[in-house]
Amino acid sequence: MNPFSLQDRTIAVVGAGSGIGEAVAKAVAQMGARVTCLDANSEGAERVAGEITSAGGASRHAHCDVAESGAVDRELDAAFAWAGRLDGVVCTPGINVRKPILQYTEAEFDRVLRVNMKGNFNVLRAAGRILTTQGRGSIVLFSSIRSQVVEPGQSVYAATKAAIVQMARGGAVEFAPKGVRVNAVAPGVVETPLTAPIKAQPAWYGAYGAKPAMKRWASAEEMAWPTVFLLSDASSYVTGSCLVVDGGWLAVDGRFDPPGMA
């Protein structure tokens, strides 16, 4: 038996329409899972689900704004009803407004917290309700290395990513007696639509690429396989953990001030 296999399991990926979420959806399908692709970008979710189906996998898609609790409840219920089981839920959406504290507006603060904190709470609560009733399953939230280290312009984003780690730990403690595991993944610098503005500035992009011990950015696919591990039986005794996938960023001291953040 392959402990990493997800054969015949049903996984819902929130944020599957692009970036890390897309990579996770395709990876779990490759490992044999049925995949529900959820995203606020309906076209992206439909495209990814179609690509999974074209490759021989089983997939469905739906529109889902992670910050709307009713939508999250409804779509995770539908994911469960699709196959009569829901073995794992992954939440990847996140936004960042890069600004010094003194320039941050209340609207920007609310916007970041709405997606990053409220969105993850909505998914954790909805998934926890289904999986604890079922008596098994794994939930994976996405944090960041910014949960542990920060730089100018990242205060609000970093605060939300630290909160996600604590939400995962709290869920792990509460859900463990019902057979449900909850963990977080903390990526380093990953090439996704969220980091496209950095890639557009060579000095900034190059500095971030030079910072990790491995001296490069990660691909979205390199975040997908650690997530597969946390969804699979290979991690059956792992809960309440934050799995850092950063190429050695946190192991290296030093800092780069992004343009305009000094």
GIZIDA-V904231 format. One record per backbone hydrogen bond with DSSP energy under -0.5 kcal/mol. NH is the residue of the N-H (numbers start at 1). CO is the residue of the C=O. E is the energy in kcal/mol with one decimal. If there is no record, write none. Layout:
BEGIN
NH;CO;E + NH;CO;E
END
This chain:
BEGIN
3;1;-0.7 + 5;2;-1.7 + 6;31;-2.4 + 8;32;-1.5 + 9;6;-2.1 + 11;9;-0.5 + 11;34;-3.0 + 12;88;-2.5 + 13;36;-2.7 + 14;12;-0.6 + 14;90;-3.3 + 15;13;-0.6 + 15;38;-3.3 + 16;13;-0.8 + 16;38;-2.0 + 18;15;-1.0 + 21;18;-0.7 + 22;18;-1.5 + 23;19;-2.0 + 24;20;-2.6 + 25;21;-2.6 + 26;22;-2.2 + 27;23;-2.0 + 28;24;-2.7 + 29;25;-1.6 + 30;26;-2.0 + 31;27;-1.4 + 32;29;-1.9 + 33;28;-2.5 + 34;9;-3.4 + 35;58;-2.5 + 36;11;-2.5 + 37;35;-0.6 + 37;60;-3.1 + 38;13;-2.5 + 38;36;-0.7 + 39;62;-1.4 + 42;40;-1.1 + 45;41;-2.2 + 46;42;-2.5 + 47;43;-2.4 + 48;44;-2.4 + 49;45;-2.3 + 50;46;-2.3 + 51;47;-2.2 + 52;48;-2.2 + 53;49;-2.3 + 54;50;-2.6 + 55;51;-1.4 + 56;53;-1.7 + 57;52;-2.6 + 59;57;-0.5 + 60;35;-2.0 + 62;37;-1.9 + 64;39;-1.8 + 66;64;-0.7 + 68;65;-2.2 + 69;67;-0.8 + 72;68;-2.2 + 73;69;-2.6 + 74;70;-2.4 + 75;71;-2.6 + 76;72;-2.2 + 77;73;-2.1 + 78;74;-1.9 + 79;75;-1.9 + 80;76;-2.0 + 81;77;-2.4 + 82;78;-1.9 + 83;79;-0.8 + 83;80;-0.6 + 84;80;-1.7 + 85;80;-0.9 + 87;10;-2.3 + 88;10;-1.4 + 89;138;-2.0 + 90;12;-2.6 + 91;140;-2.5 + 92;14;-2.5 + 92;90;-0.5 + 98;96;-0.6 + 99;97;-1.1 + 99;153;-1.1 + 103;100;-1.7 + 104;100;-0.7 + 104;101;-1.2 + 109;105;-2.3 + 110;106;-2.6 + 111;107;-2.1 + 112;108;-2.2 + 113;109;-2.3 + 114;110;-2.3 + 115;111;-1.5 + 116;112;-2.5 + 117;113;-1.4 + 118;113;-2.6 + 119;114;-0.9 + 121;117;-2.4 + 122;118;-2.8 + 123;119;-2.0 + 124;120;-2.8 + 125;121;-2.8 + 126;122;-2.5 + 127;123;-3.0 + 128;124;-2.3 + 129;125;-2.1 + 130;126;-1.7 + 131;127;-3.0 + 132;128;-2.3 + 133;129;-1.2 + 134;130;-1.9 + 135;131;-2.4 + 136;131;-1.4 + 137;179;-0.8 + 138;87;-1.7 + 139;181;-2.4 + 140;89;-2.6 + 141;183;-2.4 + 142;91;-0.9 + 143;141;-0.6 + 143;185;-3.1 + 145;187;-2.1 + 147;144;-1.9 + 148;145;-2.1 + 149;145;-2.1 + 154;151;-1.8 + 158;154;-3.0 + 159;155;-2.0 + 160;156;-2.1 + 161;157;-2.1 + 162;158;-2.1 + 163;159;-1.9 + 164;160;-1.8 + 165;161;-1.2 + 166;162;-1.7 + 167;163;-2.5 + 168;164;-2.4 + 169;165;-2.1 + 170;166;-2.6 + 171;167;-2.8 + 172;168;-2.4 + 173;169;-2.1 + 174;170;-2.2 + 175;171;-2.8 + 176;172;-1.6 + 178;175;-1.8 + 179;176;-2.2 + 180;175;-1.6 + 181;137;-2.4 + 183;139;-2.4 + 184;241;-2.7 + 185;141;-2.1 + 186;243;-2.9 + 187;185;-0.6 + 188;245;-1.7 + 190;188;-0.6 + 191;218;-2.4 + 192;190;-1.0 + 195;192;-0.8 + 196;193;-0.9 + 198;195;-0.9 + 199;195;-1.7 + 200;196;-1.5 + 201;198;-1.9 + 202;200;-0.6 + 205;198;-0.7 + 205;201;-2.8 + 206;202;-2.9 + 207;203;-2.1 + 208;204;-2.2 + 209;205;-2.1 + 210;206;-1.7 + 211;207;-1.0 + 212;208;-0.8 + 214;247;-2.1 + 215;212;-1.6 + 218;189;-2.6 + 222;219;-0.8 + 223;220;-1.7 + 224;220;-0.9 + 225;221;-1.3 + 227;223;-1.1 + 228;224;-2.2 + 229;225;-2.1 + 230;226;-1.7 + 231;227;-1.6 + 232;228;-1.5 + 233;3;-0.8 + 234;3;-1.3 + 235;229;-0.5 + 235;232;-1.4 + 236;233;-1.7 + 238;235;-2.4 + 239;237;-0.6 + 240;182;-3.2 + 243;184;-3.0 + 243;241;-0.6 + 244;242;-0.8 + 245;186;-2.4 + 249;246;-1.2 + 251;248;-0.7 + 252;249;-1.6 + 258;256;-0.8 + 261;258;-2.1
END
